[in-house]
Amino acid sequence: MNRVGTVAGLALAGTCFAIIGLVASRRLQVNLRVRYTDGRYLVAVRHLGEWHEIREFVQPDNPDVIACYSQIGPNVWSCLDFVCRNISFRKDIGEFWQLSSETLTKKEGDCEDSAILLASMLNNFTNAYVVLGNLQGWGHAWAASEEG
């Protein structure tokens, strides 16, 4: 059984955190797909047997991200609004992380795909990160950005 919920945004202690994502299935526990080796966090999320650094997925210099960002500008809430309005939620089978250009082309993805896209856009003007964790017992990913 899958459960879906949306997280839009949160202001905390004078720092703006843009948060986006959709809650994933309980069966997809984050700790089963993440390992820490030689000072790097690796994830097995694209093809069987492949491990990637989490930071490989956030690509602010990707031409598709730059083209999209250049139409929106340096505003956290405008970037969040773009992702919310233009990327439809679609659950992965087997948990496949998309690059930002794949998410923009398909116009769909799940929580980490939206978070990766948003973090990629935000990193053009501020520090942003993809955060992995659990929300009410469900595996989840979201983008967090310190702005202002």
C-alpha positions as a Markdown table, in Angstrom:
| # | Residue | x | y | z |
|---|---|---|---|---|
| 1 | Met | 0.0 | 0.0 | 0.0 |
| 2 | Asn | 1.4 | 3.4 | -0.9 |
| 3 | Arg | 0.6 | 6.7 | 0.8 |
| 4 | Val | 1.1 | 10.1 | -0.8 |
| 5 | Gly | 1.3 | 13.5 | 0.7 |
| 6 | Thr | 2.7 | 16.9 | -0.3 |
| 7 | Val | 5.0 | 19.2 | 1.6 |
| 8 | Ala | 5.1 | 22.7 | 0.2 |
| 9 | Gly | 7.3 | 25.0 | 2.3 |
| 10 | Leu | 8.5 | 25.9 | 5.8 |
| 11 | Ala | 10.0 | 29.0 | 7.4 |
| 12 | Leu | 12.1 | 28.2 | 10.5 |
| 13 | Ala | 14.1 | 30.5 | 12.8 |
| 14 | Gly | 14.4 | 33.3 | 10.3 |
| 15 | Thr | 15.8 | 31.1 | 7.6 |
| 16 | Cys | 13.7 | 30.1 | 4.6 |
| 17 | Phe | 13.7 | 26.5 | 3.7 |
| 18 | Ala | 12.1 | 25.5 | 0.4 |
| 19 | Ile | 10.9 | 22.0 | 0.7 |
| 20 | Ile | 9.2 | 19.9 | -1.9 |
| 21 | Gly | 8.4 | 16.3 | -2.2 |
| 22 | Leu | 5.9 | 13.5 | -2.1 |
| 23 | Val | 5.9 | 10.8 | 0.4 |
| 24 | Ala | 7.1 | 7.4 | -0.8 |
| 25 | Ser | 6.1 | 3.9 | 0.0 |
| 26 | Arg | 7.0 | 2.4 | 3.4 |
| 27 | Arg | 8.7 | -0.5 | 1.5 |
| 28 | Leu | 11.3 | 1.9 | 0.1 |
| 29 | Gln | 13.4 | 2.5 | 3.2 |
| 30 | Val | 16.1 | 5.1 | 2.6 |
| 31 | Asn | 18.7 | 3.3 | 4.7 |
| 32 | Leu | 18.6 | 0.2 | 2.4 |
| 33 | Arg | 19.8 | 2.3 | -0.6 |
| 34 | Val | 22.4 | 4.5 | 1.0 |
| 35 | Arg | 25.8 | 3.6 | 2.2 |
| 36 | Tyr | 28.8 | 5.6 | 3.4 |
| 37 | Thr | 32.2 | 4.7 | 2.0 |
| 38 | Asp | 35.5 | 6.6 | 2.0 |
| 39 | Gly | 33.8 | 9.9 | 3.1 |
| 40 | Arg | 31.1 | 9.7 | 0.4 |
| 41 | Tyr | 27.4 | 8.9 | 0.6 |
| 42 | Leu | 26.5 | 6.5 | -2.2 |
| 43 | Val | 23.1 | 5.5 | -3.4 |
| 44 | Ala | 22.0 | 2.6 | -5.6 |
| 45 | Val | 19.1 | 4.3 | -7.5 |
| 46 | Arg | 19.6 | 4.0 | -11.2 |
| 47 | His | 20.7 | 0.7 | -12.6 |
| 48 | Leu | 21.3 | -2.6 | -10.9 |
| 49 | Gly | 24.7 | -2.8 | -9.3 |
| 50 | Glu | 25.6 | 0.9 | -9.8 |
| 51 | Trp | 26.3 | 3.2 | -6.9 |
| 52 | His | 26.4 | 7.0 | -7.3 |
| 53 | Glu | 27.3 | 9.9 | -5.1 |
| 54 | Ile | 24.2 | 11.7 | -4.0 |
| 55 | Arg | 25.7 | 15.0 | -5.1 |
| 56 | Glu | 26.1 | 13.8 | -8.7 |
| 57 | Phe | 22.4 | 14.3 | -9.2 |
| 58 | Val | 22.3 | 18.0 | -8.3 |
| 59 | Gln | 23.4 | 19.7 | -11.5 |
| 60 | Pro | 23.0 | 23.5 | -11.5 |
| 61 | Asp | 25.1 | 23.8 | -14.7 |
| 62 | Asn | 22.9 | 21.4 | -16.7 |
| 63 | Pro | 21.8 | 23.3 | -19.9 |
| 64 | Asp | 18.2 | 22.3 | -19.3 |
| 65 | Val | 18.3 | 23.5 | -15.7 |
| 66 | Ile | 19.9 | 26.8 | -16.8 |
| 67 | Ala | 17.3 | 27.4 | -19.5 |
| 68 | Cys | 14.5 | 26.8 | -17.1 |
| 69 | Tyr | 16.1 | 28.8 | -14.3 |
| 70 | Ser | 16.8 | 31.8 | -16.6 |
| 71 | Gln | 13.1 | 32.2 | -17.2 |
| 72 | Ile | 12.3 | 32.2 | -13.5 |
| 73 | Gly | 15.2 | 34.1 | -11.8 |
| 74 | Pro | 16.7 | 34.0 | -8.3 |
| 75 | Asn | 13.7 | 33.5 | -6.2 |
| 76 | Val | 13.2 | 30.4 | -4.0 |
| 77 | Trp | 9.4 | 30.6 | -4.0 |
| 78 | Ser | 9.3 | 31.1 | -7.8 |
| 79 | Cys | 11.5 | 28.0 | -8.4 |
| 80 | Leu | 9.3 | 26.0 | -5.9 |
| 81 | Asp | 6.2 | 27.2 | -7.7 |
| 82 | Phe | 7.6 | 26.1 | -11.1 |
| 83 | Val | 8.4 | 22.6 | -9.9 |
| 84 | Cys | 5.0 | 22.2 | -8.2 |
| 85 | Arg | 3.1 | 23.4 | -11.2 |
| 86 | Asn | 5.1 | 21.7 | -13.9 |
| 87 | Ile | 6.2 | 18.3 | -12.5 |
| 88 | Ser | 3.5 | 15.7 | -11.9 |
| 89 | Phe | 4.0 | 13.1 | -9.2 |
| 90 | Arg | 4.7 | 9.6 | -10.6 |
| 91 | Lys | 5.9 | 6.8 | -8.4 |
| 92 | Asp | 8.9 | 4.8 | -9.5 |
| 93 | Ile | 8.9 | 1.1 | -9.8 |
| 94 | Gly | 12.2 | 0.0 | -8.2 |
| 95 | Glu | 13.2 | 3.5 | -7.2 |
| 96 | Phe | 15.0 | 5.1 | -10.2 |
| 97 | Trp | 16.5 | 8.6 | -9.6 |
| 98 | Gln | 16.2 | 10.9 | -12.6 |
| 99 | Leu | 18.6 | 13.7 | -13.5 |
| 100 | Ser | 17.1 | 17.1 | -13.7 |
| 101 | Ser | 17.0 | 17.1 | -17.5 |
| 102 | Glu | 15.1 | 13.8 | -17.4 |
| 103 | Thr | 12.5 | 15.2 | -15.0 |
| 104 | Leu | 12.1 | 18.4 | -17.1 |
| 105 | Thr | 11.7 | 16.3 | -20.3 |
| 106 | Lys | 9.2 | 13.8 | -18.8 |
| 107 | Lys | 7.5 | 16.5 | -16.7 |
| 108 | Glu | 7.0 | 13.9 | -14.0 |
| 109 | Gly | 8.8 | 12.2 | -11.1 |
| 110 | Asp | 8.6 | 11.3 | -7.5 |
| 111 | Cys | 9.9 | 13.1 | -4.4 |
| 112 | Glu | 13.6 | 12.8 | -5.0 |
| 113 | Asp | 13.2 | 13.7 | -8.7 |
| 114 | Ser | 11.4 | 16.9 | -7.8 |
| 115 | Ala | 13.9 | 17.6 | -5.0 |
| 116 | Ile | 16.9 | 17.1 | -7.3 |
| 117 | Leu | 15.4 | 19.5 | -9.9 |
| 118 | Leu | 14.6 | 22.1 | -7.3 |
| 119 | Ala | 18.0 | 21.9 | -5.6 |
| 120 | Ser | 19.6 | 22.1 | -9.1 |
| 121 | Met | 17.7 | 25.3 | -9.9 |
| 122 | Leu | 18.3 | 26.9 | -6.5 |
| 123 | Asn | 22.1 | 26.2 | -6.6 |
| 124 | Asn | 22.3 | 28.8 | -9.4 |
| 125 | Phe | 21.9 | 31.5 | -6.7 |
| 126 | Thr | 22.1 | 29.9 | -3.2 |
| 127 | Asn | 23.2 | 26.8 | -1.4 |
| 128 | Ala | 20.6 | 24.0 | -1.7 |
| 129 | Tyr | 20.7 | 20.4 | -0.8 |
| 130 | Val | 18.7 | 17.2 | -1.3 |
| 131 | Val | 17.7 | 15.7 | 2.0 |
| 132 | Leu | 16.8 | 12.0 | 2.5 |
| 133 | Gly | 14.8 | 10.9 | 5.5 |
| 134 | Asn | 11.5 | 9.6 | 6.7 |
| 135 | Leu | 8.3 | 11.5 | 7.1 |
| 136 | Gln | 5.8 | 9.9 | 9.4 |
| 137 | Gly | 7.5 | 6.5 | 8.8 |
| 138 | Trp | 7.7 | 6.8 | 5.0 |
| 139 | Gly | 10.9 | 7.2 | 2.9 |
| 140 | His | 11.0 | 10.8 | 1.6 |
| 141 | Ala | 13.3 | 13.3 | -0.1 |
| 142 | Trp | 13.1 | 17.0 | -0.3 |
| 143 | Ala | 15.2 | 20.1 | -1.2 |
| 144 | Ala | 16.4 | 22.4 | 1.5 |
| 145 | Ser | 17.8 | 25.9 | 0.8 |
| 146 | Glu | 19.2 | 28.5 | 3.2 |
| 147 | Glu | 17.9 | 31.8 | 1.8 |
| 148 | Gly | 18.0 | 35.1 | 3.6 |
